[in-house]
Amino acid sequence: MTIHAVDHQRAIIDRRAIADLLLGVRRGKKLASEATAILRDALQSGREEIASRLTEEPGNGRAAAQATAFLHDQLVRLTYDFATERLFSQAPDPVALVALGGTGRGEMAPFSDLDVMFLTSKAPTAEQERLSEAMLHVLWDLKLKVGHSLRSIAQLIALAKKDMTVRTAFLEGRWCGVTRNCSTPRCAAFARTS
């Protein structure tokens, strides 16, 4: 079973319904806090569904780990969409989101760290930094532990050549739902292998 083969995905989190709720939040001082409350409810509901499934089938821990990764993927996607559509007056330069570690494998234990890399085609701009920071603040407000980095493809390759830890972490990397933002040949090559 892959992360995309999680049974009854919408019982865990209905991304479209949550996205509609986020679009309904009025602009203003409370925009981020109200959005975070919606996402927090979705996270809690998803965790409860996963726990219920594990209680029903206690020998199916792998399915629970994959469902947990699926839940987190959807939360990251929702956070990305919310940040780009609602927190910025105009869309920031594209950023691809790459899941790493257990997140990248599509198997996460409950309450484990969420590992994500914000990958850019060129050196990250100030706008892309603000986007990653905005997303991180929302994820941190959900009380998620987030391992993160913001790198260009060239920076990633240079680091991977020098550091085996970076290289091996990237072996398990995969797109975290937001692949439409990667238009360079190097990103396309990664997309074919993940």
C-alpha positions in Angstrom: 0.0 0.0 0.0 1.3 3.4 -1.0 0.4 6.7 0.6 -2.1 7.2 -2.2 -3.7 3.8 -1.5 -4.8 4.7 2.0 -8.4 3.4 2.5 -11.2 5.9 2.8 -9.0 9.0 2.6 -11.8 11.5 3.0 -12.8 9.9 6.4 -9.3 11.0 7.5 -9.3 14.4 6.0 -11.4 15.9 3.2 -9.0 18.4 1.7 -11.6 19.9 -0.6 -14.0 20.6 2.3 -11.3 22.0 4.4 -10.1 24.2 1.5 -13.6 25.6 1.2 -13.7 26.4 4.9 -10.4 28.2 4.6 -11.6 30.2 1.6 -14.6 31.2 3.7 -12.4 32.8 6.4 -12.7 36.6 6.1 -9.6 38.7 5.7 -8.5 40.6 8.7 -6.5 40.4 11.9 -7.8 37.0 12.7 -7.3 35.4 9.3 -4.3 33.2 10.3 -5.7 32.2 13.7 -9.1 31.3 12.3 -7.4 29.2 9.5 -5.2 27.5 12.1 -8.3 26.6 14.1 -9.8 25.0 11.0 -6.6 23.0 10.3 -6.3 22.1 14.0 -9.8 20.6 14.0 -8.9 18.7 10.8 -5.7 17.4 12.4 -7.5 16.2 15.5 -10.4 14.6 13.5 -7.9 12.8 11.3 -5.9 11.5 14.3 -9.1 10.3 15.9 -10.0 8.4 12.7 -6.6 6.8 12.4 -6.6 5.8 16.1 -10.1 4.3 15.6 -8.8 2.3 12.6 -5.8 1.0 14.6 -8.1 0.0 17.5 -10.3 -2.0 15.1 -7.2 -3.6 13.5 -4.3 -3.5 16.1 -2.0 -5.5 13.8 -2.2 -3.0 11.0 0.3 -0.5 12.2 1.7 0.1 8.7 -1.7 1.3 7.5 -1.9 3.7 10.4 1.6 5.0 9.6 0.7 5.5 6.0 -2.6 7.2 7.0 -0.7 9.5 9.3 1.6 10.5 6.5 -1.4 11.1 4.2 -3.0 13.3 6.9 0.2 15.4 7.2 0.6 15.6 3.4 -2.9 17.1 3.1 -2.3 19.5 5.9 0.9 20.7 4.2 -0.9 21.1 0.9 -3.7 23.0 2.6 -1.2 25.2 4.4 0.7 25.9 1.2 -2.5 26.8 -0.6 -3.7 29.0 2.2 -0.4 30.8 2.5 -0.1 31.5 -1.2 -3.7 32.4 -1.8 -4.7 34.3 1.3 -1.5 35.6 3.1 0.2 37.1 0.1 -1.3 39.9 -2.1 0.2 38.3 -5.1 1.5 34.7 -5.5 5.1 34.2 -4.5 7.7 32.7 -6.8 7.1 28.9 -7.0 8.3 26.6 -4.3 8.2 22.8 -4.5 7.6 20.9 -1.3 9.6 17.8 -0.8 8.8 15.4 2.0 11.9 13.7 3.6 12.5 11.0 6.2 9.5 9.1 7.4 7.3 11.8 5.8 9.1 11.0 2.5 8.7 7.3 2.9 5.0 7.8 3.5 5.1 6.2 6.9 4.8 8.4 10.0 4.3 7.4 13.6 1.7 9.4 15.5 3.2 12.7 16.7 6.4 12.2 14.8 8.3 15.0 13.2 7.2 16.3 9.9 10.2 16.7 7.6 9.8 19.0 4.6 12.2 20.8 2.3 11.1 24.0 0.4 12.9 23.6 -2.9 13.4 26.4 -5.3 14.8 26.4 -8.9 17.2 29.3 -8.2 18.6 30.8 -5.0 15.6 31.4 -2.6 14.2 34.9 -2.8 13.0 36.9 0.2 9.5 36.3 -1.0 10.1 32.5 -0.9 11.6 32.8 2.6 8.5 34.6 3.7 6.3 31.9 2.2 8.2 29.1 4.0 8.1 31.1 7.3 4.3 31.7 6.9 3.8 28.0 6.4 6.0 27.0 9.3 4.2 29.4 11.6 0.9 27.8 10.7 2.3 24.2 11.1 3.9 25.2 14.5 0.6 26.7 15.6 -0.8 23.2 15.0 1.8 22.0 17.5 3.6 19.9 14.8 7.3 19.4 15.1 8.7 20.4 11.7 12.2 19.7 10.4 12.7 22.0 7.5 15.0 23.6 5.0 14.8 26.1 2.2 17.2 25.3 -0.6 17.7 25.8 -4.3 18.4 22.7 -6.4 22.0 23.8 -6.9 22.4 24.2 -3.1 20.9 20.8 -2.5 23.2 19.1 -5.0 26.3 20.9 -3.5 25.3 19.9 0.0 24.6 16.3 -1.1 28.0 16.0 -2.6 29.6 17.0 0.7 27.3 15.5 3.3 26.2 11.8 3.2 23.3 12.6 5.6 21.8 15.1 3.2 22.3 12.6 0.3 20.6 9.7 2.2 17.8 11.9 3.5 17.0 12.9 -0.1 16.9 9.3 -1.3 13.6 8.9 0.5 12.3 12.3 -0.7 9.1 12.7 -2.6 6.9 15.5 -3.7 4.5 16.5 -1.0 1.5 17.1 -3.1 2.6 20.4 -4.7 4.4 19.4 -7.9 2.9 21.9 -10.3 5.4 24.5 -9.1 8.5 22.9 -10.5 9.3 23.7 -14.0 13.1 23.3 -14.3 14.6 20.2 -16.0 16.3 19.2 -12.6 12.9 19.3 -10.8 11.3 17.3 -13.6 14.1 14.7 -13.3 13.4 14.4 -9.6 9.7 14.1 -10.2 10.3 11.1 -12.5 12.2 9.3 -9.7 10.1 10.1 -6.7 
